[in-house]
Amino acid sequence: MGKTYTVKQLAALAGVSVRTLHHYDACGLLMPGKRTPAGYRVYGAYELYRLQQIMFYKELDLSLESIAAILDDPGFEPAAALEAHKKALQARRKRISTLIKTIDNTLSTLKGGPVMLTDKELYEGFPQGNTYREEAIAKWGSQAVENSENNLRKMDKAAFLKLKDEFVNIRIALQEVMHLPPSHPKVQKVIHTHFELITQFWGNAVPEEERLAAYKGLAQLYVDDERYTQTPDGKADPAYAAFISEGMQWYATHIAK
């Protein structure tokens, strides 16, 4: 025979009141497995699992009537229900984490700290900002993207805008030396600055020992995806794309030597 619990023991185990268990018994939601000759309630393993399900559904704000209908349905599957609970709680955890982050950002602002960057501001200026983020997640994973975003959020808006302006300066500087080979020291000096700016965006999302390889992979995007080298008015610039890509690949290949 498995372990059994009195109503007081089960209440303490589950963190509910004895009155609550009495109410569940009275309304037929959770009746004891048996009663002693003296009339005391005794709960076994089945009742423990049913109480767990009740508590999970209460976390989702379902009424007791709705919970009873679900649990008493002949087609009810405990394992499938637990999987559904898990997904719902994970979604709730994500929402709560977002709310906590919002509170922290608001408190920082109220206390005179830097105004934190929004998701929109992080990708403002990139072509099709939301698509850019989704593609980055598909390529590098959500954790790497979130780590990079969190790194950027440590900056105030002025520092972030300055960082973005530096990329504009990089483009201007490279256009001025496009008559030189990508391996030329003047070109590579600009490329080195570009690499350092890229690593600021990455933060700790890309380990230091993997950055050159990642930078070389990024170089290919400049020729594969014209959005990475569009002019300010949205036009493709294939000559610039090829030039910066070759410069980046040369840098990634030779800087480690």
Residue pairs with C-beta under 8 A, 6 or more apart in sequence:
2 44
2 45
3 44
3 45
4 33
4 42
4 43
4 44
5 13
5 42
5 43
5 44
5 48
6 40
6 41
6 42
6 43
7 18
7 21
7 22
7 32
7 40
7 41
7 43
8 18
10 21
10 43
10 47
10 48
10 51
11 17
11 18
11 20
11 21
13 48
14 51
14 52
14 55
16 51
16 55
21 30
21 41
24 30
24 31
24 51
24 54
24 64
25 31
25 32
25 41
27 64
27 68
28 68
29 54
29 64
29 67
29 68
29 71
30 47
30 50
30 51
30 54
31 47
32 41
32 42
32 43
32 47
33 42
33 43
33 44
33 46
33 47
34 42
34 44
35 41
35 42
36 42
43 51
49 78
50 71
53 67
53 71
53 78
53 81
54 67
54 71
56 81
56 82
56 85
57 66
57 67
57 70
57 85
58 67
59 85
59 89
59 92
60 85
60 88
62 70
70 76
70 81
105 116
108 114
108 116
109 115
109 116
114 155
114 156
114 157
115 156
115 157
116 153
117 152
117 153
117 155
117 157
117 160
119 133
119 149
120 129
121 157
121 160
122 149
122 152
122 153
123 129
123 130
123 132
123 133
125 164
126 132
126 227
127 227
127 230
127 234
128 227
132 227
133 145
136 145
137 145
140 205
144 205
144 206
145 205
147 203
147 204
147 205
148 201
148 202
148 203
148 205
150 203
151 200
151 201
151 202
151 203
151 204
151 205
152 160
152 201
152 203
155 163
163 197
163 200
163 201
166 193
166 197
167 194
167 197
170 190
170 193
170 194
170 197
171 240
173 190
173 193
174 187
174 190
174 191
174 194
174 240
174 243
174 244
174 247
175 240
177 184
177 186
177 187
177 190
178 239
178 240
178 243
180 186
180 187
181 187
182 188
182 191
182 243
182 246
182 247
182 250
183 247
183 250
183 254
187 247
188 247
188 250
188 251
190 247
191 244
191 247
191 248
191 250
191 251
192 251
192 255
194 244
194 248
195 211
195 215
195 248
195 251
195 255
198 215
198 218
199 206
199 211
202 211
202 214
206 214
212 252
212 255
212 256
213 252
215 248
215 251
215 252
216 248
216 249
216 252
216 253
218 248
219 244
219 245
219 246
219 248
219 249
219 252
220 245
221 228
222 228
222 229
222 241
222 242
222 244
222 245
222 248
223 238
223 241
223 242
223 245
226 236
226 238
226 241
228 241
229 236
229 237
229 238
229 240
229 241
229 244
230 236
230 237
231 237
